Amino acid sequence: PDQFSAFKKLLGKNYTVEDVKIEKGKLLDKSYEAAILVSPIKKLELYERYALEEFLMSSKGLILALDSIQGNPQNGVASPVQTGMEDFLEKNSITISKDLIYDMSSSIISVPGNAGGFMFSTSLRYPFFPQIINFNHDHPITQNLDVMNVIYVSPINVKTADNKTDDKINYTSLVWSSDRTGLQSSPYDVSIERKYTDKDFNNPGQTIALLVEGVFTTSLQEALEGYEDSFKKGGEGKLVLISDGDFVKDNYISSGDNAGLIMNAVDYLAADPELTTLRGKESSFHPIVTNDRRLENFLKYSSMVIPLALILICGLFIRWYISNRRINL
């Protein structure tokens, strides 16, 4: 089933959207302004990878929303994913780590339970579903975003400390995790029951969305068969790399500013900054975010206790009123 129907519907309001199957020996049509690859279900073939590289290096825009690791909170198991784009990214000084981010700032999930034959659900924060609140507000893609939710996300790293390998290519961090972030290496423990200490959150500010602009280099040493006449060693383009593909699927795209990030990225790559500005003005979701566990517990339990207390008080008042009325009669 199509898991991106809502995303394509959103894009279709301003752009012509087409699903494209990359065929061997063929390149992507240069009449497109941008191409988007989200969560490939299997590792790309070399000709598929080169078609994307060649499109990017033809002064076009490319969005890669790639899962590095996939997991399951119920059984606590996670495993790495190979997309086929790793060599190209590494050739251009970028890697998506095989570490897994867990964050104190995280989404709340419902966990089903059973007690004495009665089904119930418990709401709790799951650190492997980070709730992102750190955005580069100096850049058009992320200047108006407040919060987004991602799932099993990994750090994006650039080889050089100054985020710049040379004058031909530039790297701009767009989105990063909170100051209370930890990294989980293989073997992964992503179980719901996992316990954490403050010392576990010792890797703050991990980049999960990166803009790369400049002259890219192909990862291929020589032309593939059928591409001899079109082989391109390098060229200028714009790449938006996001280390999660689930966030634009139908189940998650309406969460926070998830749609805002991907739509703003498309606007930027299609050279339409006015749309980015207008869309940012529509944002109205401003969450209360805290990394203070005591405050979080207070808010959590007070939200349950206060309504119950009000119901009890109202019940007692009604009972007193009825009793008093009977006496007066």
N, C-alpha and C positions, 0 to 999 in steps of 0.2 A: 504493500500500500504506500501511497505518496505521503511522506511525513513532512513535506514542505509546502503544502497547499496554501496555508495562511501566509507564509513568507512570499510566495509567488504572487498571491493576490495583492499583497501590499506593494510589491515592486511594480505590478501591472498598472497601478494607478498613475504612475509617472513614466514608465518605461515599457518598451516592447520586450517581453520575456520569452525565451525559447529554451526548451531542453535540447541539449546537443550531445549526440553520441560521437565520440572521437573515433574515426575509422583509420585503419592502418594505411599509411601513405598519404593521408590528408592532413591539412592544417586547419586551424580555426579561422573562420571568416573575419577578415579585418574590418568589416562594416560594423561589427560589435565594438562598443566602447569598453566593455569590461566583461570578464568571465569570473564565475564563482564556482569553486569546488568545495563541497561540504561533506564531511564524513564519508569518504569513499568506502564502499562495503568490501572491497578487496584491493590488494596492492596493485597500483597502476602498472600497466605495461610500459616498456621504454618509449614506444611511439606515442603513448598517451601523455607521458611526462614531457617529452620533447615538444609536443603540440602546445602544451600550456606554457613551456619555457619560451618558445618562439613567439607566441602571442604576446606575452609580457614584454619581450625584448623588441617588440615592434611599436614601442611608444604607447602601449595599452595598459589597462589596469587589470589586476588579478587579485581576487580575494581567496585565500586558503583558510578554511575553518577546519582544522585537522585534530582528530583525537589521537593523542599519544598513548593513552591508557584507557581501557574500559573496565568497569567494575560492577559489582552487584552488592548492595548494602545488606541484603538478606542473608547471603551465605558468606559475606566478608571476603570474597575472592575478586582479584583484579589481575589483568594481564596486559602486556604491552601490545601496541598495534603498529604495523608497518604500512605506511601509506604509499610508498614509492617516491615521495618528494624529498626524502631525507638527503640524498646526495646533492640535489640542486641547492637546497637550503645551506648545507654545509659548505658548498663551493662558494657561496656568497656570505660566509662567516656567521651563519645562523644555525642554531640547533634548538629543537624542542626536546627538553630533557625527558628522560625516562623516570624521573622522580615525580611523585604525585603530591600536589599541594593540598594541605588541610589548613583551615583558617578558623580562628575564633569567631570572625564575622561570617556567619553561615546561614543557610536556609533552614527553615523548620519543616520537618517531614513528619508524617503520621505513621506510627508503627502499630500494626494490628496485634491484639493479644486475646487470650482466652483465660477466664478465671471462673471455675465452677460451672462451665457450660455457657457463660455469658461472654459474648464478643464485645470488645472495647478497643479503642485506639488511644495511643499516647503520643502527644506532640513533643518533639525534641529537636534540638539543633544537631545537624549532621555536618561536621567540619569538612567533609570531602565534597560538599555542595556549597562552595564559597558564595557569599553575598558580597559582591564587589561594590565598594564605595569610593575607590581611588581612581580618578580620571585625570587625564591631561587637559585641563581647562584652557590651555593656551592654544589648543589645536581645534580646527573646525569640526573634525569628526567626533570629538568627545567633549567639546566645550560646554554643552548644555545637558550632559547626562548626570544622573544622580546615583542610580543603583542598578545593578543587573545581577542575574543569578546564573552561575555556570556549574557544570557537572564534571567531576573527575578531570581536572585541568592540570596542566604541567607548565613549568617555567619555560619561557622563551629566552634564550641566551644569545648574546652577541660576543664574539671572541675578544674584542678589545674593550678595555675598561672605559674608554672615553666615548664608546658607541660610534666610532668612526674609523673605518679601516683606511680610507684614503679620500681624496677629494671627489671621487667619482660616484660614491654611494653614501647615503645618509640613513641613519636609523633613529626613529622617534618612538619612544615608549608611549603608548596611548592609555593602557589600562594595567593596573597592578593590584596585587593582593594587599591586605591590611598589614599593620605593624605587628600583628599577632598571628604570624604564619609559620607553619612547619612543613618539612618535606619528608615524604615517606619513600624510601628506596625499596627495591625488590629484595625479598618477598614482601608483597603488600598485605597489610592488615587494614581492611576498610570496613570491618564489622561495626554494626550499630552499637554493640556493647563495649567497644573499645574505650578505655579510660585514658585521660590525658592529665598531664601536670603543666604548670606554667613554663617549665624548662623545655617542654616539647615545642613551644612556639618561638623558635629562635632563628627563623629565616625570613625576615620581614620584606615586604615590597617586591614580590616576584612578578615580573612582567608576564602578562597573558595575552596582550594584543600589541602588535608592533607594526609601524608603518616603515616601509623601506622604499627609498626613492633614489634613482640614479641609474648607472650603467651596470647591468647584471651580466654574469658570465654563465654560459651553459655548462652543465655537468658532464656532457659527453665529450669524449676525446676525439671522436670522428663522426662523420655523418652516418646515420642509420640507413639501411637499405631502403630505397624509395624516397629518400630525402636529400640526395646528393646535391640537387640543384637549389634547394631551399635552405641548406644548412647555414645556421647563423651561430657564430661563436659568442656573440655578445650584443647588447643593445640596451637602450634606455627604456625604463618603464616604472610603474608604481605598483607595489605589492602591499596588501594588508594581510597580515598573518595573525590568526587567532587560534590558540591551542585548545579549542573546544568546538565541536560541531553540533552538539545536542542543543545548545542554547537557541538555535533558530528553528528547531523542530516544532511542530504544531502544539505539542504539550507545554512548551516553555517560552515561545516567542513573545507571548503577551505578558510575561513576567517582568516587572520593572521596566527598565529601558533596553531590554534585549533587542527589541525591534529597532529602537533608535540607533544603536551602535551599527548594526549591519546596513540599515538604510542610509545613515550618514556616510558610511564608508563607500557605498555605491555612488552617492551624490558627489563625493570628493573625487573619486576615480573618473566619473563621467564629467568632471569639471563643471558642476552645477552647485556652487556654494550657497546660492540663494535658497535652494530647497533645504539645505542643511540648517540654515538659520531659522527658516519658517517652522520646520519640524521641531526644532528645539524649544520654540515658544509654546508648543502644545503640551510639554511635560508638566504633570501636576502631581506626581507621586513623590513625596518627600518622607522617607521612612525615618523612624526613630532608631538609631543605631548606637549600641553601646558594647564595649568590650569589658565592662565591669560586671563580673559574675554576680556580685551581691545585688547590684541594681537590677540586673537581668532577672534574677530569681524573684526579687520583690515585684517587678512588673508582671512576671509570669503568674505567680501565685495570687497576687492581688487581683488580677483580672478574673480569677476564678472565685476567690473568696468574697470580694466586694459585691458582685451580683447576688450571690447566695445570701449574704447578710441583708441586702436590701429586700430580697424576697421574704426572708424570715421576718424582718421588721414590718413589712406590709401585711404579712399574714397575721402577726400578733395584733396590729392595729385594727384590722378588719374584725378579728375575733373580739377584741375589746369593745369595738363600736357596736357589734351585734348584741353582745352581752349587756352593755350599758343601755341600749335601746329597749331590751326586754325588761330591764328593771324599771325604766321610766314609764313603760306602758303599764 
